[in-house]
Structures are given as C-alpha cells and as structure tokens.
Amino acid sequence: MLPPNILDELALAALLARVNGVVESSQVNKLVEYLESTDSFTLLLFLVRQTARNRWDPVSAARLYKILNRLIAGTSSEEERKDKLRRALGYFKWFYECWELNQGVYAALQRKYKDLAQARRDPNIPAPQGFAEEYLRSILRI
C-alpha cells in the first residue's frame, strides 16, 4: 500500500483533474496503458506532452507528476519503479472514476478544506491530511 500522504495527494490530483474539466477518462487510461509499454521516465514525459497538448490541465498534471516522481526517486530498478507507478496510477484512476459530476461533493470538500480553491490553481499546496478518506466519504455522502 502507498503511504497515506501519497493517497491524499492522489485523491486531490484526481479531484482536480475532474473539477478543472480538461482531463477525459481516456487520458487516465492512456497513462495506465502507456506504463506497460515504456519506462518510468518516458511515462512522465508522456504526461508532460499531453499537458502541452491541452489534454491535461497543468495543475492536476503537475500534482500527478510530482507524486509519481517522488515515488520513483531512490528506487534502484525499473521493475520497482514500474510497480510503484502502477499502484499509484491504479489509485489515481479509481479516485478519478469515483467522482460523480456533482458540485455538492466539491462544495462540501471546499467548506471543510479552505485551501481547496487555492490548491485548484497552485500545485504546490499540499493535500490536507486525511483528504483521501474525506473525499471517499463525501462521494458516499457519509
């Protein structure tokens, strides 16, 4: 399993990919598929390329890039890097797919996390501790 702070960051990146309105589900699937046919650096390059082509919004792409880059830093083998990336992208995809286009969920999260509006514009604002759990609870309305 990934560390809780990484899960919080992945949940926020996925939420922003939805809320910022640029990222289609096919782009998320392409990342997951692309990982299987290339190395970790090329996957990161692909994400940047897709952002330059306006397939990803810059904020959620920068967040995801930073998360993935942090996960693979210090790993010694490509196999280990791909394993970490595969796990992270799997979580990202599920967080992304959990979102229903329901402004009520975003509004509830925004009321709880005052920095959420700023995080929507600034990829350097960290995800609040426990954000992944709260994101899921908001979607389930519990």
C-alpha positions as a Markdown table, in Angstrom:
| # | Residue | x | y | z |
|---|---|---|---|---|
| 1 | Met | 0.0 | 0.0 | 0.0 |
| 2 | Leu | 1.1 | 3.6 | -0.6 |
| 3 | Pro | 1.7 | 5.9 | 2.3 |
| 4 | Pro | -1.4 | 7.9 | 3.5 |
| 5 | Asn | 0.0 | 11.2 | 2.4 |
| 6 | Ile | 0.5 | 9.9 | -1.1 |
| 7 | Leu | -3.1 | 8.7 | -1.2 |
| 8 | Asp | -4.2 | 12.1 | 0.0 |
| 9 | Glu | -2.2 | 13.7 | -2.9 |
| 10 | Leu | -3.5 | 11.2 | -5.4 |
| 11 | Ala | -7.1 | 11.9 | -4.3 |
| 12 | Leu | -6.6 | 15.7 | -4.6 |
| 13 | Ala | -5.0 | 15.3 | -8.0 |
| 14 | Ala | -7.8 | 13.2 | -9.3 |
| 15 | Leu | -10.5 | 15.5 | -7.9 |
| 16 | Leu | -8.8 | 18.5 | -9.6 |
| 17 | Ala | -8.5 | 16.6 | -12.9 |
| 18 | Arg | -12.3 | 16.3 | -12.8 |
| 19 | Val | -13.1 | 19.7 | -11.4 |
| 20 | Asn | -10.8 | 21.6 | -13.7 |
| 21 | Gly | -12.6 | 20.0 | -16.6 |
| 22 | Val | -9.9 | 19.1 | -19.1 |
| 23 | Val | -8.9 | 15.5 | -18.4 |
| 24 | Glu | -11.0 | 12.9 | -20.1 |
| 25 | Ser | -11.1 | 9.3 | -18.8 |
| 26 | Ser | -9.3 | 8.2 | -21.9 |
| 27 | Gln | -6.3 | 10.2 | -20.8 |
| 28 | Val | -6.2 | 8.5 | -17.5 |
| 29 | Asn | -6.5 | 5.1 | -19.2 |
| 30 | Lys | -3.7 | 6.0 | -21.6 |
| 31 | Leu | -1.3 | 6.7 | -18.7 |
| 32 | Val | -2.1 | 3.3 | -17.2 |
| 33 | Glu | -1.7 | 1.5 | -20.6 |
| 34 | Tyr | 1.4 | 3.5 | -21.6 |
| 35 | Leu | 3.2 | 2.4 | -18.4 |
| 36 | Glu | 3.1 | -1.2 | -19.5 |
| 37 | Ser | 4.9 | -0.4 | -22.8 |
| 38 | Thr | 7.6 | 2.0 | -21.7 |
| 39 | Asp | 9.9 | 3.0 | -18.9 |
| 40 | Ser | 9.1 | 5.3 | -16.0 |
| 41 | Phe | 10.8 | 8.4 | -17.4 |
| 42 | Thr | 9.0 | 8.2 | -20.7 |
| 43 | Leu | 5.7 | 7.9 | -18.8 |
| 44 | Leu | 6.5 | 11.2 | -17.0 |
| 45 | Leu | 7.4 | 12.7 | -20.4 |
| 46 | Phe | 4.2 | 11.5 | -21.9 |
| 47 | Leu | 2.2 | 13.2 | -19.1 |
| 48 | Val | 4.0 | 16.5 | -19.8 |
| 49 | Arg | 3.4 | 16.1 | -23.5 |
| 50 | Gln | -0.3 | 15.5 | -23.0 |
| 51 | Thr | -0.4 | 18.6 | -20.8 |
| 52 | Ala | 1.3 | 20.7 | -23.5 |
| 53 | Arg | -1.3 | 19.4 | -26.0 |
| 54 | Asn | -4.1 | 20.6 | -23.6 |
| 55 | Arg | -5.2 | 17.0 | -22.8 |
| 56 | Trp | -4.4 | 17.6 | -19.1 |
| 57 | Asp | -4.9 | 20.7 | -17.1 |
| 58 | Pro | -1.5 | 22.0 | -15.8 |
| 59 | Val | -2.4 | 21.9 | -12.1 |
| 60 | Ser | -3.6 | 18.3 | -11.9 |
| 61 | Ala | -0.8 | 17.2 | -14.2 |
| 62 | Ala | 1.8 | 18.9 | -12.1 |
| 63 | Arg | 0.4 | 17.3 | -9.0 |
| 64 | Leu | 0.4 | 13.9 | -10.5 |
| 65 | Tyr | 3.9 | 14.4 | -12.0 |
| 66 | Lys | 5.3 | 15.4 | -8.6 |
| 67 | Ile | 3.6 | 12.4 | -6.9 |
| 68 | Leu | 4.9 | 9.9 | -9.4 |
| 69 | Asn | 8.4 | 11.4 | -9.5 |
| 70 | Arg | 8.6 | 11.3 | -5.7 |
| 71 | Leu | 7.5 | 7.6 | -5.7 |
| 72 | Ile | 10.3 | 6.6 | -8.1 |
| 73 | Ala | 13.0 | 8.7 | -6.6 |
| 74 | Gly | 15.6 | 6.5 | -4.9 |
| 75 | Thr | 14.4 | 3.2 | -6.5 |
| 76 | Ser | 17.1 | 1.1 | -7.9 |
| 77 | Ser | 15.4 | -0.9 | -10.6 |
| 78 | Glu | 13.0 | -0.1 | -13.4 |
| 79 | Glu | 10.8 | -3.0 | -12.2 |
| 80 | Glu | 10.5 | -1.5 | -8.8 |
| 81 | Arg | 9.7 | 2.0 | -10.3 |
| 82 | Lys | 7.0 | 0.5 | -12.6 |
| 83 | Asp | 5.5 | -1.4 | -9.7 |
| 84 | Lys | 5.2 | 1.8 | -7.6 |
| 85 | Leu | 3.8 | 3.8 | -10.6 |
| 86 | Arg | 1.3 | 1.0 | -11.4 |
| 87 | Arg | 0.0 | 1.1 | -7.9 |
| 88 | Ala | -0.2 | 4.9 | -7.8 |
| 89 | Leu | -1.9 | 5.2 | -11.2 |
| 90 | Gly | -4.4 | 2.5 | -10.2 |
| 91 | Tyr | -5.4 | 4.5 | -7.1 |
| 92 | Phe | -5.5 | 7.7 | -9.2 |
| 93 | Lys | -7.7 | 6.1 | -11.7 |
| 94 | Trp | -10.1 | 4.8 | -9.1 |
| 95 | Phe | -10.2 | 8.2 | -7.3 |
| 96 | Tyr | -10.9 | 9.8 | -10.7 |
| 97 | Glu | -13.6 | 7.3 | -11.5 |
| 98 | Cys | -15.3 | 7.7 | -8.1 |
| 99 | Trp | -16.1 | 11.3 | -8.8 |
| 100 | Glu | -19.6 | 12.0 | -9.9 |
| 101 | Leu | -20.1 | 15.3 | -11.6 |
| 102 | Asn | -21.8 | 16.6 | -8.5 |
| 103 | Gln | -20.9 | 20.1 | -7.4 |
| 104 | Gly | -22.3 | 19.1 | -3.9 |
| 105 | Val | -19.3 | 16.9 | -3.3 |
| 106 | Tyr | -16.8 | 19.6 | -4.3 |
| 107 | Ala | -18.7 | 22.2 | -2.3 |
| 108 | Ala | -18.7 | 20.0 | 0.8 |
| 109 | Leu | -15.0 | 19.4 | 0.5 |
| 110 | Gln | -14.3 | 23.1 | -0.1 |
| 111 | Arg | -16.2 | 24.0 | 3.1 |
| 112 | Lys | -14.1 | 21.6 | 5.1 |
| 113 | Tyr | -10.8 | 22.5 | 3.4 |
| 114 | Lys | -10.4 | 26.2 | 3.0 |
| 115 | Asp | -7.3 | 25.9 | 0.9 |
| 116 | Leu | -9.0 | 23.7 | -1.8 |
| 117 | Ala | -9.8 | 26.7 | -4.0 |
| 118 | Gln | -6.2 | 27.8 | -3.9 |
| 119 | Ala | -5.0 | 24.2 | -4.5 |
| 120 | Arg | -7.1 | 24.2 | -7.6 |
| 121 | Arg | -4.8 | 26.8 | -9.0 |
| 122 | Asp | -1.5 | 26.0 | -7.3 |
| 123 | Pro | 0.1 | 22.5 | -7.5 |
| 124 | Asn | 2.4 | 23.3 | -4.6 |
| 125 | Ile | -0.4 | 23.5 | -2.0 |
| 126 | Pro | -0.2 | 20.1 | -0.2 |
| 127 | Ala | -3.2 | 17.9 | 0.1 |
| 128 | Pro | -4.7 | 18.1 | 3.6 |
| 129 | Gln | -4.0 | 15.1 | 5.9 |
| 130 | Gly | -6.9 | 12.6 | 5.6 |
| 131 | Phe | -8.1 | 14.1 | 2.3 |
| 132 | Ala | -8.4 | 10.7 | 0.6 |
| 133 | Glu | -10.7 | 9.3 | 3.3 |
| 134 | Glu | -12.8 | 12.5 | 3.3 |
| 135 | Tyr | -13.1 | 12.5 | -0.5 |
| 136 | Leu | -14.5 | 9.0 | -0.4 |
| 137 | Arg | -16.8 | 9.8 | 2.5 |
| 138 | Ser | -18.1 | 12.8 | 0.6 |
| 139 | Ile | -18.8 | 10.8 | -2.5 |
| 140 | Leu | -20.7 | 8.2 | -0.4 |
| 141 | Arg | -22.4 | 11.1 | 1.5 |
| 142 | Ile | -21.5 | 9.7 | 4.9 |
